[in-house]
Amino acid sequence: MIEVKGHNGQIAFDGQYVTITRKGFLARTTVGKGEKRIHISQISSVQWKPAGPFVNGFIAFSAAGGNERRSKFGSQTYTAVNDENSVLFTTRQKTAFEELRKAVESAIATQHVPAAPPMPFAPPPASVADELTKLAALRDQGALTEDEFQQQKQRLLGG
């Protein structure tokens, strides 16, 4: 479980769900207080802007079919404040958010790995009758002696 606290919310990632939690006055005045859970299969991308010395960074999760809008030049962080799928962070919080980002992106990539190919068709094991028929043919061709045939026959019949 990875848990990080940002400037305008907290994010927890348990390997399956990204949970964004907002509390307090800042949450009430921007996106709203509460909790949002997004299953990893619903996340189509992770947008990342690192924090700098004078500006906060943010992490934003895009969900398939979500209603996104493009930020104007120079206002990405400002737009992220009002995005319910984004959390802002400072330079001190950057390392923890980078770890979260790597874990989420790895889980997304794992979701898109194709399943293992099906096993090739293997013929069913030969029946005892089939095996006896083959042994008799080998005996009749002279490849097996009568004694070898009888030994193999007893082995097949469990004797």
C-alpha positions in Angstrom: 0.0 0.0 0.0 1.4 3.4 -1.0 -0.1 6.5 0.7 1.0 10.0 -0.2 -0.2 13.3 1.1 -0.3 16.3 -1.2 -1.2 19.9 -1.0 -4.9 19.5 -1.8 -5.6 15.8 -1.1 -4.2 12.4 -0.3 -3.8 9.4 -2.6 -3.6 5.7 -1.6 -2.8 2.9 -4.0 -3.3 -0.7 -3.0 -2.3 -2.3 -6.4 -5.9 -2.4 -7.6 -7.5 1.0 -6.7 -6.3 4.6 -6.6 -8.2 6.3 -3.9 -8.1 10.1 -3.8 -9.3 11.6 -0.5 -10.0 15.3 0.2 -10.7 16.9 3.6 -10.9 20.4 5.0 -11.5 23.9 3.8 -9.4 23.8 0.6 -11.2 20.7 -0.5 -14.6 22.3 0.1 -13.7 25.4 -1.9 -12.2 23.5 -4.9 -13.3 20.0 -5.9 -15.3 19.1 -2.9 -14.7 16.9 0.2 -14.9 13.2 0.0 -13.3 10.1 -1.5 -12.9 8.9 -5.1 -11.8 5.3 -6.0 -10.6 4.5 -9.5 -9.9 0.9 -10.4 -6.5 0.5 -12.2 -8.3 -1.0 -15.3 -10.2 2.3 -15.7 -7.0 4.5 -15.7 -5.9 5.2 -19.2 -3.0 7.5 -18.4 -1.1 9.4 -15.7 -0.3 13.0 -16.3 2.7 14.3 -14.4 4.1 17.7 -13.8 7.1 17.9 -11.4 7.1 20.5 -8.7 9.7 23.3 -9.1 11.2 25.8 -6.7 8.3 28.3 -7.3 5.4 26.1 -8.4 3.6 23.0 -7.2 3.6 19.9 -9.3 0.6 17.6 -9.8 -0.4 14.1 -10.7 -3.6 13.5 -12.6 -5.3 10.3 -13.5 -7.2 10.0 -16.8 -10.1 7.6 -16.9 -11.4 6.1 -20.1 -14.4 8.1 -21.3 -13.5 11.0 -18.9 -14.3 14.6 -19.7 -10.9 16.2 -19.9 -10.0 19.7 -21.1 -6.7 21.0 -22.2 -5.1 23.7 -20.0 -4.0 27.0 -21.4 -0.3 27.6 -21.6 1.2 28.3 -18.2 -2.0 27.3 -16.3 -1.7 23.6 -15.9 -1.3 23.6 -12.2 -4.1 26.1 -11.7 -6.4 23.9 -13.8 -5.3 20.8 -11.8 -6.6 22.4 -8.6 -10.2 22.0 -9.8 -9.7 18.6 -11.4 -11.2 15.8 -9.2 -8.6 13.3 -10.5 -5.6 15.5 -9.7 -3.6 16.1 -6.5 -1.0 18.9 -6.2 2.3 18.4 -4.4 5.3 20.5 -3.3 9.0 19.8 -4.0 9.3 18.2 -0.5 6.5 15.7 -1.5 7.8 15.1 -5.0 9.8 11.9 -4.2 6.8 10.1 -2.6 4.6 11.1 -5.6 7.2 9.8 -8.0 7.1 6.4 -6.3 3.3 6.4 -6.5 3.5 7.3 -10.2 5.9 4.4 -11.0 3.7 1.9 -9.1 0.5 3.1 -10.9 2.1 3.1 -14.3 3.5 -0.4 -13.7 0.1 -1.7 -12.7 -1.4 -0.1 -15.8 1.2 -1.8 -18.0 0.5 -5.1 -16.3 -3.2 -4.8 -17.2 -2.2 -4.5 -20.9 0.1 -7.5 -21.0 -1.4 -10.1 -23.3 -2.5 -13.3 -21.7 -0.3 -16.4 -22.1 -1.0 -18.1 -25.4 -3.1 -21.3 -25.1 -1.2 -24.5 -24.7 -0.9 -26.4 -28.0 -3.4 -29.2 -28.5 -2.0 -32.4 -27.2 -3.5 -35.6 -28.4 -5.2 -37.7 -25.8 -3.1 -40.5 -24.3 -3.4 -43.8 -26.3 -5.8 -46.4 -24.8 -4.5 -49.7 -23.6 -6.2 -51.4 -26.7 -4.3 -49.0 -29.0 -1.0 -49.8 -27.3 -1.6 -53.6 -27.5 -2.4 -53.2 -31.2 0.9 -51.3 -31.8 2.8 -54.0 -29.8 1.2 -56.8 -31.8 2.1 -55.0 -35.0 5.8 -54.7 -33.9 5.8 -58.4 -32.9 4.3 -59.4 -36.3 7.0 -57.3 -38.1 9.7 -59.0 -36.1 10.7 -55.9 -34.1 9.7 -57.6 -30.9 10.1 -61.2 -29.8 7.1 -63.1 -28.4 8.7 -62.8 -24.9 9.2 -59.0 -25.2 5.6 -58.7 -26.5 4.3 -60.7 -23.5 6.3 -58.5 -21.0 5.0 -55.3 -22.5 1.5 -56.6 -22.5 1.7 -57.5 -18.8 3.1 -54.0 -18.1 0.1 -52.4 -19.9 -2.4 -54.6 -18.2 -1.0 -53.7 -14.8 0.4 -57.1 -14.1 
